[in-house]
Amino acid sequence: MSKTVGDYFWERMSQWGVKTVFGYPGDGINGLLGALQRSGNGCEFIQVRHEEMAAFMASAYAKFTGELGVCLATSGPGATHLITGLYDANLDHMPVLAITGQQARAAVGGHYQQEVDLESAFKDVAGAFVEQAAVPAQTRHLVDRAIRTALGERTVTALIFPNDLQELPYEEPPRKHGTVHSGVGYAPPRVVPYPRDLQRAADVLNAGNKVAILVGAGALHATDEVIAVADKLQAGAAKALLGKAALPDELPWVTGSIGLLGTKPSWNLMTDCDTLLMIGSGFPYSEFMPKEGQARGVQIDIKPDMLSLRYPMEVNLVGDSAETLRELLPLLKQKTDQSWRKQIEDDVAEWWETMKDRAMAARSTPSA
């Protein structure tokens, strides 16, 4: 039996290191599922109860592992069911690849059963790269570009395979005009700001007397660096929901969550600070930030479009949070006045007592 498009697809996915796929079967994707079953490449297929959960699980997989999340669904409604979960990944900047089936190529455009214009349907949530395959030789570069784009841009991409194409014999792209010859592999770059911009940020932070830090998902791999900076600046730190794991709650200067589900110490931290350092967060609620003009601001984010979006920052640094904080740390002066840090720690200690009292409150008994 010759190698089919489906066989080659999983072979290429394996070369990219894909080991887990979340999905739900359907006849529009049978060619790929059959190839996965016989591939023997160690890729685990986790069957869900509904396609929407496949996308949510792929997003969660990317969040907790830092690797590419992959979800798979059949054509028509199976594919469109993925969209809500894909938006979760898109809005949280997670690398996820969605794979779907489609009706046979000869039927496309014929108002065929369950025919949906999936390229248009996915265009917003997976607009960085969404393509429908037309011939076997496309498979190679479609997989390569979809995965590299998802990883490099930390976003959602989508590939659509008509059901008849999935079982055709695979063909390598010929060496002639009009073909594409792609390769496997992606390594994230080291992204740090220029020294002059790091110094500008240090000048702002060194001048502050009451420094507040807000961390998000972009700081999850920078725990040690955030702690070192906070200690040097005698700062307190609040956590956006996606940054809850960035700092241990046991640290006495960590005020916990911020926002609608936030703590009183986090509110006090933001309303009393004179300097704000925001690290890897797209926290949306500006009303829980310092009042505009109250604090000087420094923000670190790997994505330029997230800078100075929630609060008008004085210094905006494009860079990986851990790498940038390591470069910034030697430029910071050790603050000796501990009164601000002490105020924060007292607020946090009082809050924990309040939470304990509320948790242990006796149940009220309704009157007869």
C-alpha positions as a printed Julia matrix, in Angstrom:
368×3 Matrix{Float64}:
   0.0    0.0     0.0
   1.44   3.39   -0.99
   1.82   6.17    1.53
  -1.3    8.32    1.59
  -1.6   12.02    2.29
  -2.88  11.05    5.74
   0.12   8.81    6.38
   2.54  11.54    5.38
   0.63  14.13    7.42
   1.22  12.29   10.71
   4.77  11.47    9.72
   5.44  15.19    9.3
   3.6   16.05   12.51
   5.8   13.54   14.33
   8.9   15.2    12.9
   7.66  18.41   14.54
   7.39  16.6    17.87
   3.59  16.41   18.08
   2.66  13.66   20.56
  -0.92  14.5    21.58
  -4.05  15.29   19.57
  -7.49  16.09   20.98
 -10.44  15.4    18.73
 -13.67  13.72   17.76
 -14.15  11.35   14.79
 -16.33  11.93   11.77
 -16.46  10.77    8.17
 -14.98  14.03    6.93
 -11.74  13.25    8.73
 -11.63   9.44    8.38
  -8.61   9.46    6.09
  -6.49  11.26    8.68
  -7.82   9.22   11.6
  -7.15   5.94    9.82
  -3.62   7.06    9.06
  -3.08   8.09   12.67
  -4.24   4.66   13.86
  -1.73   2.84   11.67
   1.11   5.35   12.03
   2.76   3.84   15.11
   4.55   7.12   15.76
   3.48   7.35   19.4
   1.02  10.19   18.87
  -1.84   9.83   21.37
  -5.37  10.58   20.2
  -7.57  11.75   23.07
 -11.23  11.47   22.07
 -13.52  14.08   23.57
 -17.31  14.22   23.93
 -17.68  17.36   21.82
 -15.4   19.16   19.38
 -15.51  22.39   21.38
 -13.78  20.58   24.24
 -11.07  19.37   21.85
 -10.15  22.99   21.14
 -10.3   23.99   24.8
  -8.14  21.0    25.74
  -5.6   21.86   23.04
  -5.47  25.4    24.41
  -5.0   24.13   27.97
  -2.31  21.72   26.76
  -0.41  24.64   25.24
  -0.81  26.69   28.43
   0.44  24.0    30.79
   3.2   22.5    28.63
   4.41  25.45   26.59
   4.15  23.21   23.51
   1.9   23.2    20.47
  -1.7   22.19   21.18
  -3.43  20.24   18.41
  -7.15  19.59   17.9
  -8.95  17.7    15.17
 -12.55  17.65   13.93
 -14.59  16.55   10.96
 -16.06  18.85    8.33
 -19.08  21.15    8.65
 -20.46  21.45   12.19
 -17.59  19.44   13.64
 -15.18  22.08   12.4
 -17.27  25.06   13.45
 -17.67  23.6    16.95
 -13.93  24.17   17.43
 -14.16  27.93   17.12
 -15.05  28.9    20.69
 -12.15  26.93   22.13
  -9.83  28.31   19.5
 -10.73  31.84   20.57
  -9.59  30.93   24.08
  -6.17  30.05   22.68
  -6.09  33.06   20.37
  -6.94  35.6    23.06
  -4.47  34.06   25.51
  -1.67  33.95   22.9
  -1.35  30.16   22.89
   0.06  28.12   19.97
  -2.68  25.8    18.73
  -3.18  24.03   15.4
  -6.7   23.09   14.34
  -7.11  20.32   11.74
 -10.43  19.74   10.04
 -11.98  17.81    7.2
 -13.92  19.19    4.26
 -16.19  17.8     1.58
 -14.63  16.28   -1.53
 -12.84  18.79   -3.74
 -15.18  18.2    -6.69
 -18.19  19.01   -4.5
 -16.85  22.24   -2.99
 -18.92  25.14   -4.22
 -21.91  22.89   -4.96
 -23.94  23.59   -1.81
 -23.07  20.04   -0.79
 -24.12  18.44    2.5
 -22.24  19.99    5.45
 -20.18  22.12    3.09
 -18.98  25.19    4.99
 -16.55  27.84    3.8
 -14.11  26.95    6.56
 -11.33  29.25    5.41
 -13.68  32.19    5.91
 -15.08  30.74    9.14
 -11.59  30.4    10.65
 -10.19  33.61    9.2
 -10.56  35.71   12.34
  -9.53  33.19   14.99
  -6.77  31.58   12.88
  -6.01  34.41   10.5
  -2.24  34.14   10.9
  -2.38  30.97    8.78
  -5.46  29.11    7.56
  -5.31  27.11    4.34
  -7.25  24.38    2.58
  -5.17  21.74    0.81
  -5.89  21.04   -2.85
  -3.15  18.59   -3.94
  -0.98  16.06   -2.08
   2.28  17.95   -2.61
   0.95  20.87   -0.54
   0.81  18.81    2.63
   4.46  19.25    3.48
   4.63  23.03    3.43
   1.15  23.49    4.88
   2.1   21.5     7.99
   5.47  23.23    8.27
   4.08  26.76    7.95
   1.06  26.12   10.17
   3.16  24.8    13.04
   6.0   27.31   12.67
   3.53  30.2    12.55
   1.59  28.94   15.58
   4.79  28.56   17.62
   6.54  31.68   16.41
   3.58  34.03   16.72
   1.98  32.23   19.68
  -1.34  32.05   17.93
  -3.91  29.75   16.34
  -3.51  28.29   12.86
  -5.79  25.95   10.9
  -5.46  23.33    8.16
  -8.41  22.0     6.14
  -8.19  18.71    4.24
 -10.94  17.63    1.81
 -11.92  14.03    2.57
 -10.95  12.65   -0.84
  -7.5   14.23   -0.65
  -6.69  12.52    2.65
  -6.55   9.06    1.06
  -4.76   9.92   -2.16
  -1.16   8.69   -2.62
   1.26  11.25   -1.22
   3.57  13.02   -3.66
   6.61  15.09   -2.79
   6.65  18.5    -4.48
   8.5   18.19   -7.79
  11.58  20.3    -8.47
  10.01  22.78  -10.81
   8.52  26.22  -10.98
   5.45  26.79   -8.82
   6.31  24.35   -6.02
   7.34  24.88   -2.4
  10.06  22.89   -0.57
   9.82  23.55    3.17
  11.62  22.2     6.21
  10.99  21.27    9.83
  12.12  23.14   12.92
  11.65  26.22   15.06
  13.66  27.59   17.98
  12.42  30.73   19.74
  14.82  33.67   19.56
  16.31  35.52   22.5
  14.37  38.78   22.53
  15.64  41.58   24.76
  15.43  45.38   24.5
  18.38  47.6    23.65
  20.6   48.65   26.6
  19.48  52.28   26.29
  15.84  51.27   26.76
  16.67  49.02   29.7
  18.44  51.98   31.3
  15.4   54.19   30.74
  13.26  51.59   32.48
  15.74  51.31   35.34
  15.75  55.09   35.8
  11.96  55.1    36.2
  11.96  52.17   38.63
  14.89  53.51   40.65
  13.13  56.86   41.08
   9.97  55.29   42.51
   9.28  55.06   46.22
   6.21  52.81   46.01
   6.68  50.27   43.23
   3.86  47.9    42.3
   4.34  44.88   40.04
   1.61  43.18   38.0
   2.44  39.79   36.5
   0.54  37.74   33.93
   0.98  34.57   31.91
   4.07  36.01   30.24
   5.87  35.85   33.6
   5.17  32.17   34.28
   8.72  31.2    33.34
  10.29  34.18   35.12
   9.47  33.48   38.77
  13.04  33.81   40.08
  13.66  36.97   38.08
  10.43  38.63   39.28
  11.27  37.81   42.91
  14.78  39.23   42.53
  13.49  42.47   40.98
  10.74  42.82   43.58
  13.23  42.4    46.43
  15.58  44.95   44.95
  12.79  47.48   44.5
  11.06  46.54   47.8
   7.92  46.17   45.7
   4.67  44.32   46.1
   3.18  42.16   43.36
  -0.35  41.43   42.21
  -1.27  38.62   39.82
  -3.63  38.55   36.86
  -5.62  35.32   36.69
  -3.38  33.77   34.03
  -0.33  34.72   36.11
  -1.43  33.05   39.34
   1.33  30.45   39.11
   4.03  33.05   38.44
   4.55  33.82   42.14
   3.85  31.73   45.26
   1.08  33.09   47.46
   3.25  32.26   50.48
   5.47  35.28   49.76
   4.31  37.97   52.21
   4.45  40.77   49.61
   2.35  38.94   46.99
  -1.14  40.45   47.14
  -2.85  37.75   45.07
  -5.38  38.25   42.3
  -6.43  41.6    40.93
  -9.67  42.76   39.36
 -13.24  41.52   39.68
 -12.01  38.43   41.53
  -9.19  40.28   43.23
  -8.11  41.02   46.78
  -8.21  44.17   48.87
  -4.38  44.23   49.15
  -4.12  44.22   45.35
  -6.53  47.15   45.18
  -4.51  49.04   47.82
  -1.27  48.22   46.01
  -2.52  49.78   42.79
  -4.27  52.79   44.3
  -1.28  53.78   46.49
   1.7   53.08   44.22
   3.74  55.74   42.44
   5.4   53.35   39.95
   3.99  50.38   38.04
   5.98  47.52   36.49
   3.74  45.3    34.32
   5.22  41.99   33.17
   3.65  39.76   30.52
   0.04  40.66   31.21
  -2.94  41.76   29.15
  -5.07  42.29   32.27
  -8.14  44.01   30.81
  -9.71  46.08   33.58
  -8.11  49.51   33.62
 -10.27  50.64   36.54
  -8.24  48.35   38.83
  -4.96  49.91   37.68
  -3.52  53.15   39.07
  -5.39  56.27   38.03
  -3.96  57.72   34.86
  -1.12  60.06   35.77
  -0.77  58.65   39.29
   2.14  56.33   38.54
   5.05  56.18   36.16
   4.89  52.97   34.16
   7.22  50.35   32.71
   5.87  47.38   30.76
   7.56  44.23   29.45
   5.83  42.08   26.83
   6.92  39.85   23.97
   4.09  41.2    21.81
   4.36  44.88   20.85
   0.6   45.22   20.33
   0.01  44.58   24.05
   2.23  47.44   25.21
   0.81  50.61   26.78
  -2.69  49.29   26.16
  -4.18  49.18   29.68
  -2.15  52.02   31.2
  -0.1   54.74   29.47
   3.44  53.49   30.07
   6.49  55.72   30.1
   8.83  52.94   28.96
   7.69  50.02   26.79
  10.07  47.05   26.5
   9.59  44.37   23.85
  11.21  41.22   25.12
  10.98  37.86   26.81
  10.16  38.56   30.45
  12.83  36.37   32.05
  15.59  37.49   29.69
  14.61  41.15   29.99
  14.44  41.07   33.8
  17.89  39.46   33.94
  19.29  42.32   31.88
  17.39  44.9    33.93
  18.35  43.6    37.37
  21.98  44.88   37.47
  20.73  48.38   36.54
  18.38  48.57   39.53
  19.47  50.14   42.79
  18.75  48.32   46.03
  16.08  50.24   47.9
  16.71  50.52   51.62
  13.45  52.12   52.74
  11.25  49.16   53.69
   8.16  51.1    54.75
   6.25  50.49   51.49
   7.02  46.77   51.54
   6.02  46.62   55.22
   2.68  48.31   54.44
   2.0   45.74   51.72
   2.91  42.81   53.95
   0.65  44.07   56.74
  -2.23  44.37   54.24
  -1.63  40.83   53.01
  -1.42  39.37   56.51
  -4.66  41.09   57.5
  -6.34  39.82   54.33
  -5.37  36.21   55.05
  -6.91  36.54   58.49
 -10.08  37.97   56.97
 -10.26  35.06   54.52
  -9.73  32.58   57.34
 -12.52  34.16   59.39
 -14.89  34.07   56.42
 -14.02  30.46   55.66
 -14.66  29.4    59.27
 -17.83  31.42   59.79
 -20.63  29.41   61.33
 -23.52  28.49   59.09
 -26.6   30.59   59.73
 -29.74  28.67   60.58
 -33.02  29.93   59.05
 -35.6   30.96   61.59
 -38.71  28.83   61.89
